[in-house]
Amino acid sequence: MKRKKTVRAVADKSRGARGNMKKYCIENDIRGEAYKVLIDFLGRYASSVLLIDREYRPTGSCQEALRKLADFGEEVERVSEWPGTKLLGGTVLCHKFRASQESLTFVRNHVDSLFSWCWPDNPEDLSLATRDGRILLWTTAHESYAVVTVYEDMALPPAVEAILNKHSTM
């Protein structure tokens, strides 16, 4: 039986080497228009999109998504660790794409929810990062978990804050 998750506003205010930030732990999938609004907001600050390819019998739609994103500049690296995940053994391919209006439009329209970036139908574990390496979003979609970090230099619109508060849990 699946346990019911409590929905409440959660913000972990932290101060680190890069200043104040607010972290939202997401365990309730962000779907539809709310997903698109979130990607649009984070996309204003992102310079790269990261997706993981496990290489084990991916579907045609997974490979097609990677092919389409490759048009936006691609770096591929074999890794055992990426934002939010550290493998105990083995490696996967981490695809890094330039965040542009076109690539982010693909990210927001290819799936209908944050946790839809899940293998085998799609590359998995969508992450967005800034030019200086700050992680704005990381997901472990197969575990229905994500973290959105809003840094002090980001103007958080009330509509986005409402989406994050609605989908955050403790």
N, C-alpha and C positions, 0 to 999 in steps of 0.2 A: 504494500500500500504506500502510495506516495504521500509524504507529509506535506501539510499545507504550510506554505512559507508566509511569514508575516511581512507585510509591506510597510515600510516606514522610512522616513527620511534619515539617511545616514551620511554623515560627512566626517571623515577623519582629517582634521586639520593638523598638518604636519609642517615643520620647518626643517628644511634640509639645505644642502649646499646650493641649491638653485632657488631658494626663497620659499615663501609660503605656498602651500598647495592644498587642494581639497580633493580627497579620494572618495569615489562612490563605488561601492562593491555591489555588482549587479548579479542577482540570482534569478530574477524574473525577466524573461525574454522581452526585449524591446522590439515591437513589431510595427509593420505598416508605416504610416506617416510619421510616427514618433521615431522609428529607426532612421528614416530619411532625414528628418530634422537634426538628429544627433550626428549623422555622418556629415551633413552640410556644415554644422557648427565646428566639429573637430577638423574638418577638411580645410577650414580657413587658416589653421595653424600647422597643419601637417605638411611635411616635405617628402615623406615616404610611407608606402603601404607595404606591409609584410604579410605573407601568407605561406602556409606550410603544406608541403606535398610529401605524403608518406610513401609514395611510389609503389605501394602494394595494391595491385589491381584497381587503380582508380577508374572511375566511370568516364565515359566520353565527355560528359558535361564538366567534370573536374578538369580534364585536360583542355577542353575548349576555353574555360575561364582563364586558365594560365596562358594560353596562346593569345587571347584577346588582350590581356594585361601586359604581355610582353611588348606590345607596341608602344608602351609608355616608358620604355627604358627598364632594363632588368639586370639585376645582379643575382646570381644563384650561388648559394654557399651550402655545403654539407655541414650540419650543426647537430649538436646534442643538447643545445640550450637556446631558448628564445624567450621573449617577454612572457612571463607567467608560467614557464615550463622548463624543467630540467629532466632529461631522460636518465634513467638508471643504466641503460645500455642501448647501444645502437645509435643511428643517426637518421636524419631526415633532410630533405632539401628545403631551405628557406629562400623564398623568392622575394626580392625587394624591388618595388616599382616606384617610380617617381609619382608623387601625389600631384596631380594636375586636375583641372576642371573635368577633363574627359575621363581620366582614370577613376576619379571619385564618383562621377556619374555612373560609371559601370558598377562600382562597389555598392552604391545605394540602390541600383535597379536590378542587379543580377539576382539578389535574394530579397526576401521580404522581412527578414528579422536578423538581429544580431547573432543569434545562436544557429542560424542556418549555414554559417560558414563551417561546415562539418563534413569530414570525409565519410563516405566515398563519393558523394554527389558533388562536392565542392572542395576546393582547397580549404584548409582549416586554420583556425586560430588567427583570425584577422587582428592585426595590430596597426596602429598609426603612430608615427613618431615625428618630432620636429627636426629641423636641420641640426640643432645642437645635441641631438640624441635623447631628448626628453620623451618618454613614452606617454602619449595621450590616452591610448586605449590598448588594452590587451585582452584577449579572450582565450578561454579554453572551452570551446563550444560544446564538445562532447560531454563536458561536466556541467554545462549550463552555468558558467561563471565568467565574469568579466570585471575589469576595473577600469574606470574612467578617471583620469586625473586632470583637474582644472588648476592651472598655475595662476599665480597672482597677476601675470601680465595678460591674461585672457579675460575678455569681457563676456561674462556668462549671462545670456539673455534669460529673462524670467521663464519663457516657454521651455527652454532647454533645462533649466534648473528644476522645473516642475516634472519633466520627464525623468530626470535622474532621481529625484526624490521619490517619485512613484514606483520606480523599479529597483531601488536600493534596498538592501536588507542588512540586518546586523548579524 
